[in-house]
């Protein structure tokens, strides 16, 4: 399992937190503590990777900050 903090552009409210949480779950993230603009995530590198996570966020309308 890999743990990391990611920063997310485009989040402004609690609705955004819910959408980002759902997107992370769909991307295979095991655990996510999401706040506006950031998330602490834990994921299995054998099941998903940061590119898949970034794509899921993009599909939900948000962008992973570099």
C-alpha positions in Angstrom: 0.0 0.0 0.0 1.2 3.5 -0.8 0.2 6.6 1.1 0.4 10.0 -0.3 -1.0 13.5 -0.2 -2.4 15.0 -3.4 -3.5 18.5 -4.2 -6.6 19.0 -6.3 -7.7 22.1 -8.3 -11.3 23.1 -8.8 -12.7 22.2 -5.4 -14.9 24.8 -3.7 -17.5 23.2 -1.5 -18.7 20.1 0.4 -20.3 18.8 -2.8 -16.8 18.8 -4.4 -15.5 16.7 -1.5 -18.2 14.1 -2.1 -17.5 14.0 -5.9 -13.8 13.7 -5.4 -14.2 11.0 -2.8 -16.4 9.0 -5.2 -13.9 9.5 -8.1 -11.1 8.3 -5.9 -13.0 5.2 -4.9 -13.8 4.4 -8.6 -10.1 4.8 -9.3 -9.3 2.1 -6.8 -8.2 4.2 -3.8 -8.6 2.2 -0.6 -8.8 5.1 1.8 -9.2 8.8 1.2 -9.4 11.7 3.6 -10.6 14.5 1.3 -10.7 18.2 2.2 -11.2 21.2 -0.1 -8.1 21.3 -2.3 -6.3 18.2 -1.0 -6.6 14.6 -0.1 -4.6 12.0 1.9 -5.0 8.7 0.0 -3.9 5.1 0.5 -3.9 2.8 -2.5 -2.5 -0.5 -3.7 0.0 0.1 -6.4 -0.8 -3.3 -7.9 -4.4 -2.2 -8.5 -4.1 1.5 -9.5 -1.6 4.3 -10.0 -1.4 8.0 -9.9 -2.2 8.3 -13.7 -5.5 6.4 -13.1 -6.3 8.6 -10.1 -5.6 11.8 -12.1 -7.8 10.6 -14.9 -10.7 9.8 -12.5 -10.4 13.2 -11.0 -10.3 14.8 -14.5 -13.4 12.9 -15.5 -15.2 14.2 -12.3 -14.3 17.8 -13.3 -11.2 18.4 -11.2 -7.4 18.5 -11.8 -4.5 16.9 -9.9 -2.0 19.7 -9.2 1.6 18.9 -10.3 
